[in-house]
Amino acid sequence: MTVQPVKDMNQVANMIRILERKGNRRDPLLLKFGLNTALRIKDILRLKVKHLFESDGTLKEYLDLFESKTIKRKNRKLKQIKLNSVIRPELESYVKFYELEPEDWIFFSLRDPSNPLDRVRAYSLLKDAAVKSGVTKFGTHSMRKTLAYNIYNKTKNLALVMRMLNHSNPKHTLRYIGIEQEELDDTYEEFSIGS
């Protein structure tokens, strides 16, 4: 199954509400962080407080990192992600609530906070919220795809989306965010014959 972006923002809002009802702050923040940064889950789960906050406890304006998928490349580039106005207060409140220190994981295991949240567990909790919200074809990459899809839909700026995703092939990017299939589906519907 190929995972897809979540195209209905009401479903996204419902997923957030479902995760908030679980009673911990980590799970809804995980979804919001993924939706607002377009990072791969592997990169999200390896973040520590020191990656997002200055030594004086001030939240950085940007998250600077080498994406895990590009770390071994010779021409790897530092990715700079603006921590936007949605995610900033969430992060500040979260770190303060849990009294996290610079070496602590942002998305820590609730069973053992000295370890990061496991990738399989992250998938499971997000998938559960997606299913309960009526979202099909959801996976952890859906967060990344959702932001990219919405940016493309609003701006039609494929070059911008490609830069954000660190893609080099326009055709791959359109397929990745589900535009290619959506256009095909619309074409089949618009040009149906026989009725």
C-alpha positions in Angstrom: 0.0 0.0 0.0 1.3 3.4 -0.9 0.7 5.9 1.8 -1.0 9.2 0.8 -1.3 12.7 2.1 -4.3 13.6 4.2 -6.2 15.9 2.0 -9.1 16.7 4.3 -8.0 19.1 7.1 -11.1 18.2 9.1 -9.6 14.6 9.3 -6.3 16.1 10.4 -8.0 18.1 13.1 -9.8 15.0 14.3 -6.6 13.0 14.4 -5.1 15.7 16.7 -8.2 15.6 19.0 -8.0 11.8 19.2 -4.3 12.0 20.2 -5.0 14.8 22.7 -7.6 12.7 24.4 -5.0 10.0 25.2 -3.8 12.3 27.9 -0.1 12.8 27.1 1.3 15.8 25.2 3.8 13.8 23.2 1.5 12.1 20.7 -0.4 15.2 19.4 2.9 17.1 19.3 4.4 14.3 17.2 1.7 14.7 14.6 1.8 18.5 14.6 5.6 18.5 14.4 5.5 16.1 11.4 2.8 18.1 9.7 4.6 21.4 10.1 8.2 20.4 9.3 7.8 17.7 6.5 10.6 15.7 8.2 10.8 11.9 7.9 9.8 10.1 11.1 13.4 8.8 11.5 14.6 12.4 11.6 11.9 13.5 14.0 12.5 10.7 16.5 16.3 11.5 16.7 15.7 15.0 17.9 16.9 16.1 21.3 16.0 19.3 23.2 19.4 20.8 22.4 18.6 20.6 18.6 15.6 22.9 19.1 16.6 25.1 22.1 19.5 27.3 22.8 21.6 26.6 25.9 19.7 29.4 27.7 16.4 27.6 27.1 15.3 29.9 24.3 13.6 28.1 21.3 15.7 28.4 18.2 14.1 30.1 15.2 15.3 27.3 12.9 16.0 23.6 13.2 19.2 22.8 11.3 20.0 19.2 10.4 21.2 16.8 7.9 18.4 14.5 6.9 19.1 10.9 7.7 18.4 9.8 4.1 21.1 12.2 2.8 23.8 11.8 5.6 25.9 9.4 3.5 25.9 11.4 0.3 29.0 13.4 -0.6 26.9 16.4 -1.5 24.7 16.4 1.5 23.2 19.7 2.5 22.2 21.2 5.8 18.5 21.5 5.9 17.1 24.6 7.7 13.5 24.4 8.8 11.7 27.4 10.3 9.9 26.5 13.5 6.6 28.2 12.6 4.0 30.0 14.7 1.9 26.9 15.2 4.7 24.6 16.4 6.7 27.2 18.5 4.3 27.6 21.5 3.6 23.9 21.4 7.3 23.0 21.8 7.9 25.6 24.5 4.9 24.5 26.5 5.8 20.8 26.0 9.5 21.1 27.1 8.5 23.2 30.1 5.7 20.7 31.1 8.0 17.7 31.0 10.9 19.7 32.4 13.2 18.4 29.6 16.9 18.9 29.7 19.2 19.6 26.6 20.2 15.9 26.3 16.6 14.6 26.6 14.7 13.2 23.6 11.9 15.5 22.4 9.8 12.4 21.5 10.7 10.1 24.4 9.4 6.7 25.3 6.8 6.9 27.9 8.0 3.6 29.4 11.6 4.7 29.5 12.2 8.4 28.9 15.9 7.8 28.5 15.1 6.3 25.1 13.4 7.9 22.1 10.0 6.9 21.0 10.3 3.7 18.9 9.5 4.1 15.2 7.0 1.2 15.2 5.2 2.7 18.2 5.1 6.1 16.5 3.5 4.5 13.4 1.0 2.5 15.5 -0.3 5.5 17.5 -0.5 7.7 14.4 -2.2 5.0 12.3 -4.7 4.4 15.1 -5.7 8.0 15.1 -5.9 8.0 11.3 -8.2 5.0 11.1 -10.5 6.5 13.8 -10.6 9.7 11.7 -11.5 7.8 8.5 -8.1 8.4 6.9 -7.0 5.5 4.6 -3.6 4.8 3.2 -1.9 6.5 6.2 1.7 6.0 7.3 4.3 8.1 9.0 5.3 9.5 5.6 1.7 10.9 5.3 2.7 13.8 7.6 5.4 14.8 5.2 3.2 14.3 2.2 0.3 16.2 3.7 2.3 19.4 4.1 3.8 19.1 0.6 0.4 18.4 -1.0 -1.2 21.4 0.7 1.7 23.7 -0.3 1.5 22.5 -3.9 -2.3 22.8 -4.0 -2.2 26.4 -2.7 0.8 27.7 -4.6 1.3 25.3 -7.6 5.0 26.0 -7.0 6.5 22.6 -7.7 10.1 23.9 -7.4 9.3 25.0 -3.8 7.9 21.7 -2.9 10.8 19.8 -4.4 13.3 22.0 -2.4 11.3 21.4 0.8 11.3 17.6 0.2 14.9 17.6 -1.1 13.7 16.0 -4.3 15.4 16.4 -7.7 12.8 15.0 -10.0 9.5 16.8 -10.6 7.7 13.7 -11.8 8.7 11.9 -8.7 7.5 14.8 -6.5 4.1 14.9 -8.1 3.7 11.1 -7.7 5.0 11.3 -4.1 2.3 13.9 -3.1 -0.5 12.1 -4.9 -1.1 14.8 -7.6 -0.4 12.5 -10.5 -3.0 9.9 -9.4 -5.4 12.6 -8.5 -5.2 14.2 -12.0 -5.7 10.7 -13.6 -8.7 10.0 -11.4 -10.2 13.4 -12.3 -9.6 12.8 -16.0 -11.3 9.4 -15.9 -14.3 11.0 -14.3 -14.4 14.0 -16.5 -14.2 12.1 -19.7 -16.3 9.1 -18.9 -18.1 7.7 -21.9 -21.4 5.9 -22.3 -23.9 7.7 -20.1 
